Amino acid sequence: MADVFNKATRSYIMRSIKGKDTKPDMIVRRYLFSKGFRYRVNDKKLPGKPDIVLPKYKTVKKSIL
């Protein structure tokens, strides 16, 4: 299926989409830090660059958006 937007409009739309430091991520990060959890953000060593990595617990959080 062909794109319904021209190239300039599609570029503007895609440029406005944030991939890092979104508001829900910031809320989760503040909560985790306040509870004493230490984490890594957008760890490039792992596949898909998960949003939050808790290395001590071998746990990740990937955004669903």
N, CA, C, O and CB atoms as a CASP TS submission, in Angstrom:
PFRMAT TS
TARGET T0000
AUTHOR 0000-0000-0000
METHOD Language model
MODEL 1
PARENT N/A
ATOM      1  N   MET     1       0.840  -1.170   0.000  1.00  0.00           N
ATOM      2  CA  MET     1       0.000   0.000   0.000  1.00  0.00           C
ATOM      3  C   MET     1       0.890   1.240   0.000  1.00  0.00           C
ATOM      4  O   MET     1       1.878   1.313   0.732  1.00  0.00           O
ATOM      5  CB  MET     1      -0.959  -0.006   1.214  1.00  0.00           C
ATOM      6  N   ALA     2       0.533   2.186  -0.812  1.00  0.00           N
ATOM      7  CA  ALA     2       1.311   3.419  -0.931  1.00  0.00           C
ATOM      8  C   ALA     2       1.083   4.320   0.285  1.00  0.00           C
ATOM      9  O   ALA     2       0.030   4.269   0.920  1.00  0.00           O
ATOM     10  CB  ALA     2       0.941   4.168  -2.230  1.00  0.00           C
ATOM     11  N   ASP     3       2.071   5.134   0.594  1.00  0.00           N
ATOM     12  CA  ASP     3       1.976   6.073   1.707  1.00  0.00           C
ATOM     13  C   ASP     3       0.995   7.179   1.346  1.00  0.00           C
ATOM     14  O   ASP     3       0.999   7.665   0.215  1.00  0.00           O
ATOM     15  CB  ASP     3       3.367   6.665   2.058  1.00  0.00           C
ATOM     16  N   VAL     4       0.146   7.585   2.307  1.00  0.00           N
ATOM     17  CA  VAL     4      -0.855   8.615   2.035  1.00  0.00           C
ATOM     18  C   VAL     4      -0.291  10.024   2.207  1.00  0.00           C
ATOM     19  O   VAL     4      -0.942  10.999   1.833  1.00  0.00           O
ATOM     20  CB  VAL     4      -2.056   8.427   2.948  1.00  0.00           C
ATOM     21  N   PHE     5       0.922  10.142   2.774  1.00  0.00           N
ATOM     22  CA  PHE     5       1.555  11.438   2.961  1.00  0.00           C
ATOM     23  C   PHE     5       2.698  11.600   1.975  1.00  0.00           C
ATOM     24  O   PHE     5       3.305  10.626   1.528  1.00  0.00           O
ATOM     25  CB  PHE     5       2.057  11.599   4.404  1.00  0.00           C
ATOM     26  N   ASN     6       2.980  12.873   1.644  1.00  0.00           N
ATOM     27  CA  ASN     6       4.159  13.092   0.802  1.00  0.00           C
ATOM     28  C   ASN     6       5.414  12.963   1.672  1.00  0.00           C
ATOM     29  O   ASN     6       5.315  12.843   2.893  1.00  0.00           O
ATOM     30  CB  ASN     6       4.103  14.501   0.102  1.00  0.00           C
ATOM     31  N   LYS     7       6.562  12.986   1.057  1.00  0.00           N
ATOM     32  CA  LYS     7       7.815  12.713   1.753  1.00  0.00           C
ATOM     33  C   LYS     7       8.098  13.729   2.873  1.00  0.00           C
ATOM     34  O   LYS     7       8.557  13.346   3.949  1.00  0.00           O
ATOM     35  CB  LYS     7       8.965  12.712   0.755  1.00  0.00           C
ATOM     36  N   ALA     8       7.832  15.001   2.631  1.00  0.00           N
ATOM     37  CA  ALA     8       8.096  16.042   3.634  1.00  0.00           C
ATOM     38  C   ALA     8       7.175  15.897   4.848  1.00  0.00           C
ATOM     39  O   ALA     8       7.618  16.063   5.985  1.00  0.00           O
ATOM     40  CB  ALA     8       7.923  17.437   3.011  1.00  0.00           C
ATOM     41  N   THR     9       5.905  15.590   4.614  1.00  0.00           N
ATOM     42  CA  THR     9       4.954  15.431   5.713  1.00  0.00           C
ATOM     43  C   THR     9       5.304  14.200   6.547  1.00  0.00           C
ATOM     44  O   THR     9       5.280  14.257   7.776  1.00  0.00           O
ATOM     45  CB  THR     9       3.513  15.319   5.170  1.00  0.00           C
ATOM     46  N   ARG    10       5.630  13.084   5.884  1.00  0.00           N
ATOM     47  CA  ARG    10       6.002  11.868   6.599  1.00  0.00           C
ATOM     48  C   ARG    10       7.261  12.109   7.441  1.00  0.00           C
ATOM     49  O   ARG    10       7.346  11.631   8.572  1.00  0.00           O
ATOM     50  CB  ARG    10       6.231  10.706   5.604  1.00  0.00           C
ATOM     51  N   SER    11       8.215  12.831   6.909  1.00  0.00           N
ATOM     52  CA  SER    11       9.441  13.145   7.636  1.00  0.00           C
ATOM     53  C   SER    11       9.133  13.973   8.878  1.00  0.00           C
ATOM     54  O   SER    11       9.713  13.735   9.937  1.00  0.00           O
ATOM     55  CB  SER    11      10.427  13.893   6.729  1.00  0.00           C
ATOM     56  N   TYR    12       8.232  14.937   8.763  1.00  0.00           N
ATOM     57  CA  TYR    12       7.839  15.772   9.905  1.00  0.00           C
ATOM     58  C   TYR    12       7.173  14.925  10.987  1.00  0.00           C
ATOM     59  O   TYR    12       7.469  15.087  12.172  1.00  0.00           O
ATOM     60  CB  TYR    12       6.885  16.898   9.450  1.00  0.00           C
ATOM     61  N   ILE    13       6.282  14.029  10.588  1.00  0.00           N
ATOM     62  CA  ILE    13       5.578  13.177  11.542  1.00  0.00           C
ATOM     63  C   ILE    13       6.564  12.269  12.279  1.00  0.00           C
ATOM     64  O   ILE    13       6.516  12.161  13.505  1.00  0.00           O
ATOM     65  CB  ILE    13       4.507  12.335  10.824  1.00  0.00           C
ATOM     66  N   MET    14       7.454  11.618  11.531  1.00  0.00           N
ATOM     67  CA  MET    14       8.401  10.695  12.149  1.00  0.00           C
ATOM     68  C   MET    14       9.412  11.412  13.035  1.00  0.00           C
ATOM     69  O   MET    14       9.868  10.852  14.032  1.00  0.00           O
ATOM     70  CB  MET    14       9.128   9.907  11.081  1.00  0.00           C
ATOM     71  N   ARG    15       9.763  12.635  12.686  1.00  0.00           N
ATOM     72  CA  ARG    15      10.712  13.414  13.483  1.00  0.00           C
ATOM     73  C   ARG    15      10.116  13.784  14.835  1.00  0.00           C
ATOM     74  O   ARG    15      10.856  13.959  15.803  1.00  0.00           O
ATOM     75  CB  ARG    15      11.132  14.681  12.729  1.00  0.00           C
ATOM     76  N   SER    16       8.803  13.905  14.921  1.00  0.00           N
ATOM     77  CA  SER    16       8.160  14.339  16.165  1.00  0.00           C
ATOM     78  C   SER    16       7.954  13.192  17.159  1.00  0.00           C
ATOM     79  O   SER    16       7.573  13.439  18.303  1.00  0.00           O
ATOM     80  CB  SER    16       6.822  14.982  15.851  1.00  0.00           C
ATOM     81  N   ILE    17       8.199  11.941  16.744  1.00  0.00           N
ATOM     82  CA  ILE    17       8.025  10.790  17.622  1.00  0.00           C
ATOM     83  C   ILE    17       9.289  10.597  18.460  1.00  0.00           C
ATOM     84  O   ILE    17      10.384  10.415  17.927  1.00  0.00           O
ATOM     85  CB  ILE    17       7.705   9.507  16.800  1.00  0.00           C
ATOM     86  N   LYS    18       9.115  10.641  19.792  1.00  0.00           N
ATOM     87  CA  LYS    18      10.256  10.464  20.682  1.00  0.00           C
ATOM     88  C   LYS    18      10.516   8.989  20.925  1.00  0.00           C
ATOM     89  O   LYS    18       9.584   8.194  21.037  1.00  0.00           O
ATOM     90  CB  LYS    18      10.024  11.187  22.010  1.00  0.00           C
ATOM     91  N   GLY    19      11.775   8.635  21.004  1.00  0.00           N
ATOM     92  CA  GLY    19      12.141   7.257  21.283  1.00  0.00           C
ATOM     93  C   GLY    19      12.738   7.078  22.662  1.00  0.00           C
ATOM     94  O   GLY    19      12.742   5.969  23.197  1.00  0.00           O
ATOM     95  N   LYS    20      13.242   8.151  23.246  1.00  0.00           N
ATOM     96  CA  LYS    20      13.891   8.076  24.551  1.00  0.00           C
ATOM     97  C   LYS    20      13.302   9.142  25.473  1.00  0.00           C
ATOM     98  O   LYS    20      12.761  10.153  25.025  1.00  0.00           O
ATOM     99  CB  LYS    20      15.428   8.253  24.416  1.00  0.00           C
ATOM    100  N   ASP    21      13.422   8.888  26.749  1.00  0.00           N
ATOM    101  CA  ASP    21      13.007   9.833  27.800  1.00  0.00           C
ATOM    102  C   ASP    21      11.549  10.271  27.663  1.00  0.00           C
ATOM    103  O   ASP    21      11.243  11.457  27.788  1.00  0.00           O
ATOM    104  CB  ASP    21      13.903  11.059  27.774  1.00  0.00           C
ATOM    105  N   THR    22      10.650   9.319  27.408  1.00  0.00           N
ATOM    106  CA  THR    22       9.234   9.640  27.344  1.00  0.00           C
ATOM    107  C   THR    22       8.701   9.837  28.761  1.00  0.00           C
ATOM    108  O   THR    22       9.331   9.402  29.726  1.00  0.00           O
ATOM    109  CB  THR    22       8.447   8.526  26.605  1.00  0.00           C
ATOM    110  N   LYS    23       7.569  10.476  28.891  1.00  0.00           N
ATOM    111  CA  LYS    23       7.018  10.779  30.201  1.00  0.00           C
ATOM    112  C   LYS    23       6.749   9.518  31.034  1.00  0.00           C
ATOM    113  O   LYS    23       7.106   9.497  32.212  1.00  0.00           O
ATOM    114  CB  LYS    23       5.740  11.570  30.043  1.00  0.00           C
ATOM    115  N   PRO    24       6.131   8.459  30.469  1.00  0.00           N
ATOM    116  CA  PRO    24       5.943   7.244  31.278  1.00  0.00           C
ATOM    117  C   PRO    24       7.268   6.636  31.737  1.00  0.00           C
ATOM    118  O   PRO    24       7.366   6.147  32.863  1.00  0.00           O
ATOM    119  CB  PRO    24       5.157   6.207  30.484  1.00  0.00           C
ATOM    120  N   ASP    25       8.284   6.661  30.877  1.00  0.00           N
ATOM    121  CA  ASP    25       9.592   6.138  31.268  1.00  0.00           C
ATOM    122  C   ASP    25      10.186   6.945  32.409  1.00  0.00           C
ATOM    123  O   ASP    25      10.755   6.373  33.338  1.00  0.00           O
ATOM    124  CB  ASP    25      10.546   6.139  30.076  1.00  0.00           C
ATOM    125  N   MET    26      10.064   8.242  32.354  1.00  0.00           N
ATOM    126  CA  MET    26      10.616   9.095  33.407  1.00  0.00           C
ATOM    127  C   MET    26       9.927   8.829  34.747  1.00  0.00           C
ATOM    128  O   MET    26      10.577   8.839  35.792  1.00  0.00           O
ATOM    129  CB  MET    26      10.470  10.578  33.023  1.00  0.00           C
ATOM    130  N   ILE    27       8.619   8.592  34.719  1.00  0.00           N
ATOM    131  CA  ILE    27       7.878   8.302  35.951  1.00  0.00           C
ATOM    132  C   ILE    27       8.381   6.996  36.563  1.00  0.00           C
ATOM    133  O   ILE    27       8.624   6.921  37.768  1.00  0.00           O
ATOM    134  CB  ILE    27       6.352   8.218  35.672  1.00  0.00           C
ATOM    135  N   VAL    28       8.534   5.973  35.732  1.00  0.00           N
ATOM    136  CA  VAL    28       9.030   4.676  36.216  1.00  0.00           C
ATOM    137  C   VAL    28      10.445   4.812  36.749  1.00  0.00           C
ATOM    138  O   VAL    28      10.769   4.255  37.798  1.00  0.00           O
ATOM    139  CB  VAL    28       8.988   3.623  35.094  1.00  0.00           C
ATOM    140  N   ARG    29      11.293   5.548  36.034  1.00  0.00           N
ATOM    141  CA  ARG    29      12.679   5.709  36.471  1.00  0.00           C
ATOM    142  C   ARG    29      12.775   6.444  37.804  1.00  0.00           C
ATOM    143  O   ARG    29      13.570   6.058  38.661  1.00  0.00           O
ATOM    144  CB  ARG    29      13.477   6.455  35.412  1.00  0.00           C
ATOM    145  N   ARG    30      11.982   7.494  37.995  1.00  0.00           N
ATOM    146  CA  ARG    30      11.984   8.212  39.275  1.00  0.00           C
ATOM    147  C   ARG    30      11.541   7.302  40.419  1.00  0.00           C
ATOM    148  O   ARG    30      12.120   7.327  41.505  1.00  0.00           O
ATOM    149  CB  ARG    30      11.067   9.443  39.199  1.00  0.00           C
ATOM    150  N   TYR    31      10.500   6.496  40.160  1.00  0.00           N
ATOM    151  CA  TYR    31      10.008   5.579  41.189  1.00  0.00           C
ATOM    152  C   TYR    31      11.079   4.554  41.553  1.00  0.00           C
ATOM    153  O   TYR    31      11.351   4.336  42.733  1.00  0.00           O
ATOM    154  CB  TYR    31       8.729   4.867  40.712  1.00  0.00           C
ATOM    155  N   LEU    32      11.684   3.928  40.554  1.00  0.00           N
ATOM    156  CA  LEU    32      12.718   2.921  40.817  1.00  0.00           C
ATOM    157  C   LEU    32      13.874   3.518  41.608  1.00  0.00           C
ATOM    158  O   LEU    32      14.349   2.900  42.561  1.00  0.00           O
ATOM    159  CB  LEU    32      13.236   2.326  39.500  1.00  0.00           C
ATOM    160  N   PHE    33      14.336   4.708  41.231  1.00  0.00           N
ATOM    161  CA  PHE    33      15.456   5.340  41.914  1.00  0.00           C
ATOM    162  C   PHE    33      15.100   5.662  43.365  1.00  0.00           C
ATOM    163  O   PHE    33      15.920   5.489  44.267  1.00  0.00           O
ATOM    164  CB  PHE    33      15.878   6.613  41.176  1.00  0.00           C
ATOM    165  N   SER    34      13.855   6.137  43.583  1.00  0.00           N
ATOM    166  CA  SER    34      13.445   6.491  44.948  1.00  0.00           C
ATOM    167  C   SER    34      13.365   5.270  45.858  1.00  0.00           C
ATOM    168  O   SER    34      13.522   5.382  47.073  1.00  0.00           O
ATOM    169  CB  SER    34      12.095   7.198  44.925  1.00  0.00           C
ATOM    170  N   LYS    35      13.116   4.088  45.256  1.00  0.00           N
ATOM    171  CA  LYS    35      13.043   2.847  46.036  1.00  0.00           C
ATOM    172  C   LYS    35      14.398   2.159  46.165  1.00  0.00           C
ATOM    173  O   LYS    35      14.489   1.079  46.748  1.00  0.00           O
ATOM    174  CB  LYS    35      12.049   1.892  45.399  1.00  0.00           C
ATOM    175  N   GLY    36      15.454   2.775  45.627  1.00  0.00           N
ATOM    176  CA  GLY    36      16.794   2.253  45.806  1.00  0.00           C
ATOM    177  C   GLY    36      17.293   1.344  44.698  1.00  0.00           C
ATOM    178  O   GLY    36      18.390   0.795  44.799  1.00  0.00           O
ATOM    179  N   PHE    37      16.509   1.172  43.643  1.00  0.00           N
ATOM    180  CA  PHE    37      16.950   0.355  42.519  1.00  0.00           C
ATOM    181  C   PHE    37      17.901   1.165  41.649  1.00  0.00           C
ATOM    182  O   PHE    37      17.673   2.347  41.393  1.00  0.00           O
ATOM    183  CB  PHE    37      15.742  -0.148  41.690  1.00  0.00           C
ATOM    184  N   ARG    38      18.956   0.522  41.204  1.00  0.00           N
ATOM    185  CA  ARG    38      19.880   1.178  40.282  1.00  0.00           C
ATOM    186  C   ARG    38      19.753   0.486  38.940  1.00  0.00           C
ATOM    187  O   ARG    38      19.635  -0.738  38.875  1.00  0.00           O
ATOM    188  CB  ARG    38      21.360   1.135  40.808  1.00  0.00           C
ATOM    189  N   TYR    39      19.775   1.259  37.878  1.00  0.00           N
ATOM    190  CA  TYR    39      19.459   0.733  36.558  1.00  0.00           C
ATOM    191  C   TYR    39      20.305   1.377  35.479  1.00  0.00           C
ATOM    192  O   TYR    39      20.988   2.372  35.720  1.00  0.00           O
ATOM    193  CB  TYR    39      17.996   0.935  36.252  1.00  0.00           C
ATOM    194  N   ARG    40      20.254   0.809  34.299  1.00  0.00           N
ATOM    195  CA  ARG    40      20.876   1.363  33.097  1.00  0.00           C
ATOM    196  C   ARG    40      19.753   1.754  32.152  1.00  0.00           C
ATOM    197  O   ARG    40      18.703   1.113  32.127  1.00  0.00           O
ATOM    198  CB  ARG    40      21.868   0.336  32.422  1.00  0.00           C
ATOM    199  N   VAL    41      19.974   2.807  31.374  1.00  0.00           N
ATOM    200  CA  VAL    41      18.967   3.297  30.435  1.00  0.00           C
ATOM    201  C   VAL    41      19.442   3.047  29.009  1.00  0.00           C
ATOM    202  O   VAL    41      20.579   3.370  28.667  1.00  0.00           O
ATOM    203  CB  VAL    41      18.682   4.808  30.660  1.00  0.00           C
ATOM    204  N   ASN    42      18.567   2.467  28.168  1.00  0.00           N
ATOM    205  CA  ASN    42      18.838   2.199  26.757  1.00  0.00           C
ATOM    206  C   ASN    42      20.196   1.527  26.565  1.00  0.00           C
ATOM    207  O   ASN    42      21.065   2.037  25.858  1.00  0.00           O
ATOM    208  CB  ASN    42      18.780   3.496  25.953  1.00  0.00           C
ATOM    209  N   ASP    43      20.356   0.388  27.200  1.00  0.00           N
ATOM    210  CA  ASP    43      21.619  -0.353  27.159  1.00  0.00           C
ATOM    211  C   ASP    43      21.868  -0.911  25.756  1.00  0.00           C
ATOM    212  O   ASP    43      21.109  -1.751  25.272  1.00  0.00           O
ATOM    213  CB  ASP    43      21.608  -1.499  28.198  1.00  0.00           C
ATOM    214  N   LYS    44      22.936  -0.439  25.108  1.00  0.00           N
ATOM    215  CA  LYS    44      23.240  -0.837  23.735  1.00  0.00           C
ATOM    216  C   LYS    44      23.805  -2.249  23.637  1.00  0.00           C
ATOM    217  O   LYS    44      23.847  -2.827  22.551  1.00  0.00           O
ATOM    218  CB  LYS    44      24.215   0.134  23.127  1.00  0.00           C
ATOM    219  N   LYS    45      24.242  -2.811  24.772  1.00  0.00           N
ATOM    220  CA  LYS    45      24.822  -4.152  24.751  1.00  0.00           C
ATOM    221  C   LYS    45      23.766  -5.244  24.550  1.00  0.00           C
ATOM    222  O   LYS    45      24.088  -6.356  24.131  1.00  0.00           O
ATOM    223  CB  LYS    45      25.578  -4.405  26.044  1.00  0.00           C
ATOM    224  N   LEU    46      22.513  -4.924  24.849  1.00  0.00           N
ATOM    225  CA  LEU    46      21.438  -5.912  24.747  1.00  0.00           C
ATOM    226  C   LEU    46      20.644  -5.710  23.460  1.00  0.00           C
ATOM    227  O   LEU    46      20.538  -4.583  22.976  1.00  0.00           O
ATOM    228  CB  LEU    46      20.505  -5.824  25.969  1.00  0.00           C
ATOM    229  N   PRO    47      20.086  -6.775  22.902  1.00  0.00           N
ATOM    230  CA  PRO    47      19.325  -6.641  21.659  1.00  0.00           C
ATOM    231  C   PRO    47      18.079  -5.779  21.845  1.00  0.00           C
ATOM    232  O   PRO    47      17.330  -5.953  22.807  1.00  0.00           O
ATOM    233  CB  PRO    47      18.926  -8.016  21.137  1.00  0.00           C
ATOM    234  N   GLY    48      17.869  -4.858  20.927  1.00  0.00           N
ATOM    235  CA  GLY    48      16.696  -3.990  20.973  1.00  0.00           C
ATOM    236  C   GLY    48      16.845  -2.765  21.850  1.00  0.00           C
ATOM    237  O   GLY    48      15.907  -1.973  21.939  1.00  0.00           O
ATOM    238  N   LYS    49      17.972  -2.574  22.496  1.00  0.00           N
ATOM    239  CA  LYS    49      18.218  -1.449  23.409  1.00  0.00           C
ATOM    240  C   LYS    49      17.037  -1.213  24.364  1.00  0.00           C
ATOM    241  O   LYS    49      16.308  -0.233  24.206  1.00  0.00           O
ATOM    242  CB  LYS    49      18.495  -0.171  22.604  1.00  0.00           C
ATOM    243  N   PRO    50      16.839  -2.103  25.356  1.00  0.00           N
ATOM    244  CA  PRO    50      15.712  -1.943  26.277  1.00  0.00           C
ATOM    245  C   PRO    50      15.782  -0.611  27.027  1.00  0.00           C
ATOM    246  O   PRO    50      16.862  -0.081  27.284  1.00  0.00           O
ATOM    247  CB  PRO    50      15.678  -3.101  27.275  1.00  0.00           C
ATOM    248  N   ASP    51      14.596  -0.081  27.373  1.00  0.00           N
ATOM    249  CA  ASP    51      14.510   1.221  28.028  1.00  0.00           C
ATOM    250  C   ASP    51      15.193   1.233  29.396  1.00  0.00           C
ATOM    251  O   ASP    51      15.972   2.136  29.700  1.00  0.00           O
ATOM    252  CB  ASP    51      13.057   1.625  28.179  1.00  0.00           C
ATOM    253  N   ILE    52      14.900   0.234  30.211  1.00  0.00           N
ATOM    254  CA  ILE    52      15.470   0.170  31.561  1.00  0.00           C
ATOM    255  C   ILE    52      16.007  -1.242  31.796  1.00  0.00           C
ATOM    256  O   ILE    52      15.328  -2.230  31.516  1.00  0.00           O
ATOM    257  CB  ILE    52      14.402   0.553  32.649  1.00  0.00           C
ATOM    258  N   VAL    53      17.227  -1.319  32.311  1.00  0.00           N
ATOM    259  CA  VAL    53      17.849  -2.604  32.621  1.00  0.00           C
ATOM    260  C   VAL    53      18.253  -2.591  34.082  1.00  0.00           C
ATOM    261  O   VAL    53      18.949  -1.683  34.535  1.00  0.00           O
ATOM    262  CB  VAL    53      19.079  -2.884  31.701  1.00  0.00           C
ATOM    263  N   LEU    54      17.812  -3.607  34.821  1.00  0.00           N
ATOM    264  CA  LEU    54      18.235  -3.791  36.208  1.00  0.00           C
ATOM    265  C   LEU    54      19.253  -4.924  36.212  1.00  0.00           C
ATOM    266  O   LEU    54      18.878  -6.089  36.348  1.00  0.00           O
ATOM    267  CB  LEU    54      17.009  -4.105  37.165  1.00  0.00           C
ATOM    268  N   PRO    55      20.551  -4.596  36.062  1.00  0.00           N
ATOM    269  CA  PRO    55      21.568  -5.645  35.925  1.00  0.00           C
ATOM    270  C   PRO    55      21.644  -6.592  37.120  1.00  0.00           C
ATOM    271  O   PRO    55      21.879  -7.788  36.947  1.00  0.00           O
ATOM    272  CB  PRO    55      22.911  -5.015  35.716  1.00  0.00           C
ATOM    273  N   LYS    56      21.449  -6.072  38.316  1.00  0.00           N
ATOM    274  CA  LYS    56      21.551  -6.893  39.524  1.00  0.00           C
ATOM    275  C   LYS    56      20.517  -8.016  39.511  1.00  0.00           C
ATOM    276  O   LYS    56      20.787  -9.118  39.989  1.00  0.00           O
ATOM    277  CB  LYS    56      21.369  -6.024  40.778  1.00  0.00           C
ATOM    278  N   TYR    57      19.337  -7.738  38.963  1.00  0.00           N
ATOM    279  CA  TYR    57      18.247  -8.714  38.945  1.00  0.00           C
ATOM    280  C   TYR    57      18.059  -9.366  37.579  1.00  0.00           C
ATOM    281  O   TYR    57      17.147 -10.174  37.398  1.00  0.00           O
ATOM    282  CB  TYR    57      16.959  -8.049  39.366  1.00  0.00           C
ATOM    283  N   LYS    58      18.915  -9.021  36.619  1.00  0.00           N
ATOM    284  CA  LYS    58      18.835  -9.543  35.251  1.00  0.00           C
ATOM    285  C   LYS    58      17.429  -9.367  34.682  1.00  0.00           C
ATOM    286  O   LYS    58      16.827 -10.311  34.169  1.00  0.00           O
ATOM    287  CB  LYS    58      19.238 -11.027  35.218  1.00  0.00           C
ATOM    288  N   THR    59      16.917  -8.131  34.784  1.00  0.00           N
ATOM    289  CA  THR    59      15.572  -7.789  34.355  1.00  0.00           C
ATOM    290  C   THR    59      15.613  -6.580  33.431  1.00  0.00           C
ATOM    291  O   THR    59      16.439  -5.684  33.604  1.00  0.00           O
ATOM    292  CB  THR    59      14.669  -7.514  35.565  1.00  0.00           C
ATOM    293  N   VAL    60      14.708  -6.559  32.439  1.00  0.00           N
ATOM    294  CA  VAL    60      14.618  -5.418  31.536  1.00  0.00           C
ATOM    295  C   VAL    60      13.182  -4.956  31.420  1.00  0.00           C
ATOM    296  O   VAL    60      12.247  -5.707  31.699  1.00  0.00           O
ATOM    297  CB  VAL    60      15.177  -5.769  30.156  1.00  0.00           C
ATOM    298  N   LYS    61      13.017  -3.698  31.001  1.00  0.00           N
ATOM    299  CA  LYS    61      11.708  -3.128  30.710  1.00  0.00           C
ATOM    300  C   LYS    61      11.790  -2.509  29.328  1.00  0.00           C
ATOM    301  O   LYS    61      12.586  -1.599  29.097  1.00  0.00           O
ATOM    302  CB  LYS    61      11.275  -2.071  31.790  1.00  0.00           C
ATOM    303  N   LYS    62      10.977  -2.995  28.416  1.00  0.00           N
ATOM    304  CA  LYS    62      10.954  -2.472  27.053  1.00  0.00           C
ATOM    305  C   LYS    62       9.632  -1.754  26.859  1.00  0.00           C
ATOM    306  O   LYS    62       8.581  -2.264  27.249  1.00  0.00           O
ATOM    307  CB  LYS    62      11.144  -3.612  25.990  1.00  0.00           C
ATOM    308  N   SER    63       9.679  -0.574  26.260  1.00  0.00           N
ATOM    309  CA  SER    63       8.480   0.203  26.012  1.00  0.00           C
ATOM    310  C   SER    63       7.574  -0.521  25.031  1.00  0.00           C
ATOM    311  O   SER    63       8.054  -1.164  24.097  1.00  0.00           O
ATOM    312  CB  SER    63       8.838   1.590  25.485  1.00  0.00           C
ATOM    313  N   ILE    64       6.265  -0.421  25.239  1.00  0.00           N
ATOM    314  CA  ILE    64       5.318  -1.057  24.329  1.00  0.00           C
ATOM    315  C   ILE    64       4.850  -0.098  23.257  1.00  0.00           C
ATOM    316  O   ILE    64       4.150  -0.498  22.327  1.00  0.00           O
ATOM    317  CB  ILE    64       4.127  -1.594  25.094  1.00  0.00           C
ATOM    318  N   LEU    65       5.226   1.158  23.375  1.00  0.00           N
ATOM    319  CA  LEU    65       4.810   2.143  22.364  1.00  0.00           C
ATOM    320  C   LEU    65       5.820   2.307  21.284  1.00  0.00           C
ATOM    321  O   LEU    65       5.616   3.097  20.363  1.00  0.00           O
ATOM    322  CB  LEU    65       4.552   3.471  22.994  1.00  0.00           C
TER
END
